[in-house]
């Protein structure tokens, strides 16, 4: 049986052998080399909207968590390289246990996923034995294995409403998304106390000031933001929904409260519009970035493809248990054309 290796431990081993410090021939065109190696090895590069712009542009598919899971489920590539964070690459491995799944830097974790250690969540779940568990995809494989169904911000409302109203529910690990879903659906889900540090860092005071500075701008926000921020938003939606909204809205200016990597796609879709990153509490750059997402670089992607490391390794037992709630999510999404 294959053993599950903790990402931080694996990264430390790789660093001891100098993996991330391997020299790269400066005469190489790294982007062209990535394309060459990818073709030779029949690999696919999946990228999240929050990674660096140059990585978004070199990805074969760019999307949100739902779109990436759907793409990972259907790919016939022999190697999957995931440009995102660890739980996303884990999801790709769970859906493709016989394929090699790589991630450029195993230290690319997630503050939300880390806020729900498996043992702590198992103890929390045990307090509510008559509840079903809906877990946001931003969680570890171990949490997925303890869940009845997974959701993303794109399909969360539909997933909640797929349960009878009398069914008691736990929502984990994001309390802000769970609270927003309770307000949308009229449910009273029990919420695990987890959160994303990126979306919790927004300053309501600074947002109100920037709204005054740009009175003709619409303020749009991701539902992982805290309730006070959502209350002043003109539109609330998933990553993909925010992209669609900025394209379809007649407004020319938007203040955007989610990870600033999304602005690259917004600018590509509608370069004539203005996109202003919402300020965080201690922001000096006027934006709010996920430091984990930004660990992915072109150089690390090249080394990852060249050496086929680091690889996501999960036990067969964990894959079997965590796959069921993911497949249930994908099936519900298919039925609803999400």
Number of C-alpha atoms within 10 A of each C-alpha: 7 10 11 14 14 12 18 14 12 16 18 14 11 17 13 10 10 11 18 17 12 12 10 11 8 7 6 9 9 17 15 12 14 21 17 12 14 20 11 9 14 13 22 22 24 26 26 25 25 28 28 22 14 12 23 23 14 17 18 12 16 22 20 20 25 21 18 20 23 18 16 24 17 10 14 14 16 14 21 26 27 27 31 28 27 27 20 27 25 25 28 26 26 29 22 21 19 10 15 19 26 28 28 28 28 25 19 23 22 23 18 22 24 17 19 22 14 19 11 10 18 15 10 13 20 10 9 14 9 12 17 19 23 25 28 25 27 28 27 24 25 18 25 28 22 19 24 19 25 29 27 21 23 19 18 22 17 18 18 21 12 10 12 8 13 7 11 17 21 22 27 33 28 26 21 24 26 30 20 19 22 18 11 10 14 10 18 16 22 19 18 20 16 19 24 23 17 21 24 18 16 23 19 18 12 16 23 15 13 18 17 11 10 15 11 12 20 21 26 23 26 23 25 27 25 23 15 10 23 21 11 16 18 13 17 21 17 20 25 17 16 21 19 14 17 23 16 10 11 9 14 15 19 22 22 26 29 28 21 22 22 25 20 19 17 19 16 9 14 15 11 10 15 16 22 19 23 27 24 23 15 12 15 9 10 15 19 25 21 22 14 19 24 16 19 23 16 16 16 19 24 21 21 21 24 14 9 18 21 22 22 24 21 19 14 14 13 17 23 14 18 25 21 19 22 23 17 16 22 21 13 17 19 11 8 10 7 13
